[in-house]
Amino acid sequence: MTTSPLAVDDNPASEQPDPTEIRQQLLRAATEPFLTRGFSATSIRQIIERAGVRRPSGISKIMIGHDVADAVCNQATARIHRFRPRDVDDLIAMLVTWTEVAMARPGWVRLELELAAHGNDGDHRAAQRSSQLRAAVVALLATVRSGTPAGTNAEEGRAMDEIRAMLVWSTLIGFVCRNAHNLDVSRAAIAEHIGYVVRFAVS
């Protein structure tokens, strides 16, 4: 049966844009400007024009910012899970490389800081990202740790693992924040700073 091009669609809903697809288009459109120019320097209008869509109701710039941060966090977590260091030196070498990359392209760290400055909006999503990354770092450190000290129960062991992971992660992020775009920082200086903390964390 041939349908006339002039036929009226009996299902108007089929012509409505898919909200999920629009959200993905906004995510793709916002990622580059948020990570290069910054969250504050990018307007919702610029994102919508870049995506080539109409602004959907209920979607705010802060929501898109958290979408971008979630996507970057998922990529980072997957990268951490894929890495299996041979020993502590191998772990430190890879963390130094990741730190170098983050220093050259600090957009994600800056985005997280700008989102945090907006207060309670999306706090639960930021907390989820923090928990996700912390769990990934715990698993990473566990691959080279010598074991749990004798006399430590399971709950204490998990708490100590969390503290070690936060120590390493906060050291990396702090170093990136202090040295973003600083090309004068040598790889040896990064290794010395991070290596001390990592060796303490896995001891």
N, C-alpha and C positions, 0 to 999 in steps of 0.2 A: 504494500500500500504506500503510495506516494503522498507525502505531506506538503501542502502548499506553503510557499514561503510567506504567504499572507495570513496563514492560520494563526488564530489566537492561542497562546499557551494557556492550557487549563490549569497549569501549576505555577502560579506567579512566584512561589517560593524558590523555584529552581533558578530564577534570575537573580536572586539575592546573593550578594558576595558571601563567601564562606568566612566567618569571623576568625577561624583558626588560621586560614591562609593569609588573611589581612594582618593578623598578629605576626606571622612569620615574615611577611613583606616589610613590616615596620621594623622588626628585629634586624633583618638584613640591611635595611636602609640606615639604621641608627648605629650599627656597630662601628663602622669606619670613623664617622665624625666623633662619636663618643670617646673612642680610644685614641684619637689623634688630636682633635681640637679640644675635647673635654665636654663634660656633661653640661656645665653652666653656659658654655659658649655655643651650644647647639640648641636651637629652638624646636618645639614640637612642629611648627609650621615647616621648617627645613626638612625634618624627617618625613613628614607626610608628602611634601613635594618630591622628595627624593624617591619615595616608595611609589608615587604615582597612584595613590588611593585617596578616597575620601576619609576624613577623620571619623572613626567609629565612635559611637557613644560609649562612655565608661572607660575609655583608654586615656591614660595620662602619660606625661613625659616620664614621671618617676616610675611608672609601671614598665615602660619600655626600657628604662635604665636598668631595672632589676632583671628584665628578660635578657639583656645583653650580658650583665654580670653573671647570670645563671649559666648562659651558654659558654662563656669563657671559663667559668669554674668547672663545668663538666669536661671541657677539653683538657684543662690542667690536671684534673683528677684522673682522667683516663691515661694521661701521659705518665703520671706518678705510678699508677698501678702496673703499667707495662714495663717499667724499669725494674730490673732485678740486679742490684750491685753485687759484684763478686766479693767485695770486702769493704771495710770502712774507707779506705783510700779511694776506691772506685765511687763510693757514695758521695764523698766530698767533692771529687772532681766533677761529677754530674751536677751537684747543687751549685757549684761555682759557675758552671756553664749556664744553668737556669737563671742565676742571679745576674750574670752578664747580659743575658737577653732581656730580662725584666728592667735592668737599668737603662738599656738602650731604647726600650719600648715600655715605659711605665704606665701606659694608658689604663690598664686594668686596675692597678693599685690606686691610681688617681680617681678612677670612677667609683671604686668602693668608698673612698674617703668622701667624695662629693655626695654620694647617696647617704652615707652615715650622717652628713651634716643636715639632712632634711628631717631628722628626728624619727618619729615613730612610723612614718610611711614605709612599709615593706621591711620592717625590722625582722619579722619572722623569716623572711627569705634570706636576709643577710646572715641570720643565725644558722639557717640550714646550710648555707654555703660554708660557713666557718666549721660547722660540725663535719661536713663532707670532706673538707680538706684536712681537717685534723685526723680523721679516721684513716685517710690515705697516707698521711705522714707517719702515723702509728704503725701501719702495716709496713711501710718502707723501712723504718728504723728496726722493726722486728727481724728483718732479713739479715741484719749484721750484728744484732745485739748478742751478748754472751749469755743471756738468760736472766731470769728473775732471781734476785738475791734470796738466799736460804731464809726460811722463816716468814716469807711474805705470802699472805693469802691472795686468792684470786682477785678480790675486790681492791686490795691495796695495789696489786700488780697493775690492774687496769688504770687506776688513778695515777700511778707513777708513769705509765706509758703516755697518758694524756698530757701530763706535765712536760715530759720530755719532748713530745711532739709540738706542743705550744711554744716551748723554748726555742726549738730549731726554727719553726715557722715564723715566729715573731722576730727572730734574729735576721732571717732573710728579708722579710718585708721592711723591717727597720732600716737595714742597710740600703735597700732599693730606694726607700723614701729619702734618705739622706744624700744619696749619690745619683739620683735620676739624671740622665743625660751627661753625667760626668765621665768623659772619655779618658781622663787622666788617672783613674783608679786602675791599678794593674791587677791582673789575674792573681798574682802572688799575694797581693794585699787582701783580696777577697778570700782566697784560700786560707790565709792565716786567721782572719776574723771568723769565718764560718767553721773552719776545721776545729778550732778549739772547742766551740759549742757542741759540734756534732760528736766529737770524741768523748766529751763529758756526758752527752745524752745517751750514748750507747755503751758506756762503761758499766 
